[in-house]
Structures are given as C-alpha cells and as structure tokens.
C-alpha cells in the first residue's frame, strides 16, 4: 500500500506542468472560436437591424400618396432606425401598376386618376426602400472575407 501511494505521488509530480502546456496549446483555438462566435452574432445583429430599417422606411412611404413621393423622408426614417450601426445607406423609390393577369407598369403621376387602369380604377402604388451596410469583422480570418455587404429591401402598397 505504501509503495502504491509513493508511486502515485511520484507520477503526480512528473505531470505537474502538463495541464499548463495543454492549456497553452488549446487557448489560441478557444480564442479564435470565441471571436468567430462574436462576429457571427454581430453579423446577424446587423442583418436584423438593416431589415428593420428597410421596413420602417417603406412603412413611412406607404401611409399615403403624398408620403410615397417623399423619398428623402423615407430614406431619413430608414437611416434613423439603423442609428446603432454605422455607414448605412438607404434608397427609396415608388412604382405603380395596373393589376391584371400580367400587371402593367404605369407612370405614378397618374396614381390618383380613376381612368388610368381600364376596368379597375386608379393604379396600385408601391414604395420600396433599399438599405445597405458594409459589415467588417473584428479579426481577419483565413479563408473568410473581412468585409461583406449586408442589405435588405422592403416594399409595401401605398394606402
């Protein structure tokens, strides 16, 4: 029994630094995985923020025919909504169409003209807001681009 105890103590003394060496070897991989998970989460946060900003801009323009022509105000609403991320660009547009089996695009200046679409009435008006942002990673990972474009567009029918 005494010999067994002595052998166990000797083995413990010989392995004393191995845990520190193993940690030193694994630590860079753990750090890279943590940074990768952080960047992955940041990318999803930026994507959700950009999508929400596009919806806000389109929602503002869809309130009325007058609001649908205020492109700069729709763009401003979209960029204000994405104020927690930087370098966001927004572009707003409006388009109109006459419904049918194959919808026909029409000039939006006729959006209030009841006779613009024969058999239907006034054309349908839509607004679209396109929001873009360039996402930069915290660390340059091998084989993965350090920047990527995150974008979303949203469109709604004008009420």
N, C-alpha and C positions, 0 to 999 in steps of 0.2 A: 504494500500500500504506500509505504513511504517512497519507494522508488518511482511509483507511478506519479505521485504528487511532484516529485523532483523533476521528472521528465516533462510534465505539463508546464511547470514554471519556466523551465529552460526553453520550451517551444514558444511560450508567450513572449519571452524576452527577445527571441530571434525574429518574431513577426511584429515587433513594436512599431516600426515605421511603414509597414506595408499599406495601412489604411490611408495614411497621408499621401503616399505615392499614387495610390489608386484614385484618390480624390483629385489630385493634381492632373492626372491624365483625363479624367472624365469631366472636369469643370468647364473647359472650353466648349465641349459639346453641349452641356447643360445651358451655358450662357447663350450659345447660338440658338438653341431651341426656344429659350425664353424670349429672346429678341425677335425671332421669327413669329412666335405667337402674338407678341405685341404688335408687330407690323401688320399681321393678318387681321387683328381686331381693329386697328386703325383704318385699314383699307375698307372694311365693312362699315365702319362709322362714317367715313367719307361718302361711301356709296349711298347709304341711307339718307344722309344729310342732303346730298345732291338731288336725290329722287324727291325728297320732301320739298325742296326749294322749287323744283320744276312744277310740282303740283300747286304750290302756293301762287306762283306766277300765273299759271293757267287759270286757276280759280278766280283770281282777281279780274282777269280779262273776260271771263265767262259771265260776269254779273249782268252786263247789258251791252247793247250795240255800241254805245258811246265808250264804255270801258274797253271793249275789244279793239278799238282803234288807238288806244293809248299804250303803244309798245314800250316806250321808255318807262312808264309807270309799272308795267308788268315785269320788266327786267329789274327795276329797282326793288320791287317786292321780293323777287326771287333771290337777289343777292343779299338783301337784308335778312332773309330767312336763313341763309347759309353763312351768317356772320361769324360763326365759331370755327370756320375753316378759311384758309386764305386763298387768294388768286382764283376766285370763282367768276366765271363769265356766263352771262345769260343773254339769250336772243329770243325775242318774241315775234311771232308772225300771226297773221289771220288769213283764213281761206274760206271760201263759200262754195256751195254746190247745190244743184237741183237734184232731189232724190229721184230714184227710178231704178230699173233693173241694172243699168250702168250709170252711176252718178256722173253728172256733167259739171265740171268746174265752171264757175261764173265769177265775174268781177264783183267784189264785195261792195262797191259803191251802189249796187242795186239790191243790197240786203234788205231794205225796207220796202222795195217795190213788190206789190202783191202780184203783178202780172209777169214777173221775171221768170217764173217756172210755170209754164202752161199746165193746167190741171192740178197744180199743187198749191201755189201761192208764193209767198216770199221764200227765197232760198235759205238753206241751213247755213249758219255761220259758225265757224270753229276758230278757236285760238290754240296756238301751240307755243310752249315755252321750252327752249332747249338750254340746259345748264351743263357746263363743263368745268372740270378742275383737274389739274395735274397733281397726282399723288406721288410723293417722294418717300422712299423707305428710309428708316433710321440708319441702316447698315447696308453696304453693298454686298449682296450675297452672290456667290459664284453661280453662274448659270441663270440668274433671275434678274430681269431688268430693274434698275434702281428707280425708274420713274414710269408711270403709266397714266393714261388719260382715263378719268372717271367721268362719265356723262350719262345724262338721262333726259328724255323729253317727255312732256305730258301735254295732252290736248283734251279740250273739253268743248262741248257745244255751247254756244252763246245763248243765254236765256232770253 
